[in-house]
Amino acid sequence: MASPADSAQTIDDFTDGDYKYGFVTDIEADTIPQGLSEDTVRFISAKKNEPEWLLEWRLGAYRHWLTMTEPHWAKLYYPPIDYQASSYYSAPKSSDDGPKSLDEVDPEILEVYAKLGIPLKEQEALSGIAVDAVFDSVSVATTFKAKLGEMGIIFCAISEAIQEHPDLVRQYLGSVVPTGDNFYAALNSAVFTDGSFAYIPKGVRCPMELSTYFRINAANTGQFERTLVIAEEGSYVSYLEGCTAPQRDENQLHAAVVELITLDDAEIKYSTVQNWYPGDKDGKGGIFNFVTKRGACRGRNSKISWTQVETGSAITWKYPSCLLIGDNSVGEFYSVAVTNNYQQADTGTKMIHIGKNTRSTIIAKGISAGHAQSTYRGLVRIAKSATGARNYTQCDSLLIGDKCGAHTVPYIEVKNRSAHMEHEATTSKISDDQLFYCQSRGLSAEDAVTMIVNGFCKQVLQNLPMEFAVEAQKLVGISLEGSVG
Amino acid sequence: MLEIKNLSVAVDGKEILVGVDLTVNAGEVHAIMGPNGSGKSTLAYALAGRAGYKVTSGSVRYQGRDLFELSPEERAREGMFLGFQYPVEIPGVAGMNFLKSATNAIRRHRGEDELDAMDFLKLVREKAKLLKMDEKLLHRALNVGFSGGEKKRNEVLQMAMLEPRLAILDETDSGLDVDALRIVADGINRLRGPDRAILLITHYQRLLNYVAPDYVHVLAGGRIIKSGDAALALEVEDQGYGPMLSDAVAA
């Protein structure tokens, strides 16, 4: 450091921040050849030993999908996706018949999760969190099942729920996100391989956080998981979801569907920390993440709250939404989307107000660094029936450097005059002045950025369960590593 | 403590400082006065290491080390403090958090234990009280929506917390009413001590009524044209910079 000009950190230089979950595990896997046809759908359904109705449901979705075209309204640019180039089923071989207990889970897989900081052995597991681990296409382990079972809570892989609780699955699957809802939801409905299922019976407050941990390991496979959470009258559950993938040069497709249902006075709090591999600093590789998440507040006074921290994926296309059907129901969406290098995120929410006195809150924070582009896209619709509806929307964008972009696209449709709508949006930039001010107080430029960004995200991060909040705070810092200096 | 030799600094290719010489020893208070655009703030920024302030010649030794070997944060950790003329707003970061991070970054560097939340809070309350600052201000986002006076008081609070060896205060007196000026001056005086030095940059003699300087320098046209004791400040107050400037040109 020769002169003050050189020694001072400027915010133009971008180097790579390391993705620490990029390892690949060598596990013998049962993977079907690449390609997608009715036979693929039949194969998956047969492999899972599914009932006839579900096969028909899948085939219906597949046939519908064939008639659909990929949506391109989002502000995302990527090469055409060849849906025949992916393999639609990959399962660790050892779990062909499904592990009966954790002792039967391939130790290598247990090790993968240990490496990710998620102990699956119950005696070592964090108390207060039950985990369902989904590895490539199948759920490999679910912890604390027995303990939850005593309270009537069902928490298991969705493939298991299809076998054990077919009536519940049949009643609710596709009831919030119909098979033909959109291109990716149709694809998911046709080929979903596993995912998590949770059912909280009437009046039960789930005593621990339920958590699903998704890991893509195999190459050239897509991951299509399906999550279904049902909260009966007066029940409560907090659900966490985490995602990582190995570092690979080619793009991998991830298209999940999550459906939430709350009945009278029930509440679901759904938190996601999405950290799929984002690609390298030149934009090579990374996960294409096209996800449909939707919750239906069917009951009166019910509540669904989405909190997401999106730091990974090369492409993010994701709009967790709430259908506020029951009177006095509440929808919330708290989001932090961090994009660095060449990442692109087009994310937001839809709040559809149908019942009377329904309320929704949207707090979206976008952070862009490097050459990244981040878009907030949200719809608030107040139906004619939604007398007394209220919405508060706040969208804030923070730019680091001068080669990135932030965009806000709010849609508001109001059909009832009694609605109260508030919308606030800001765009700010971490300036050289701010960095220098922090440095002149002894903080490094990186610490200063982390501090400023965490301050910017605080409103959202404080909605995460404690264990996740600390991790998310660190993750936000790590994702922006190399964005200054 | 600080030894500036023949320092020239350019900003955007334009020479602002042209051969500044100044030596500040521990225990001393130096005041730098000068007309607008004379290079006072440039000197402060160059010493603190702001990007874009390019040293074109000369040298600065700080506590026996080449100052330009150090990054801005290293300078701060080594005990240099710059009180900003225009303190920067940082939305979303509470003043308390900022101050705690800074205090602990510097304590770590000194090999001292970090202050825990309780000890830190106790210390901040004590210091804030001396500056008659409302603690509520510290729970708000740093400098956001602060009045001019509040920002300056906050700078002095940071200085009091970080206990610098060398404090450079860039027009910390501007924008303060008489009462606030007295409080800020008290804050500066409390920092005076045999192993510390203070460099006061000011337009006016006003502050020097409360913080008596050992030396006064007049900076004009990018160089120090006159040095003296406190009487020099009174001379400036009385006659303005005019006569000195013409003397300097004549010389």
Interface residues (C-beta under 8 A of the other chain):
Chain A: M1 A2 S3 P4 A5 S7 A8 Q9 T10 S428 S431 D432 D433 Q434 F436 Y437 C438 Q439 S440 R441 G442 L443 S444 A445 D447 M451 I452 G455 F456 K458
Chain B: A46 A48 G49 R50 A51 G52 Y53 K54 V55 F68 E69 L70 S71 P72 E73 R75 A76 R77 F81 L82 F84 P87 V88 E89 I90 P91 G92 V93 A94 N97 F98 S101 A102 A105 I106 H109 A141 Q158 L162
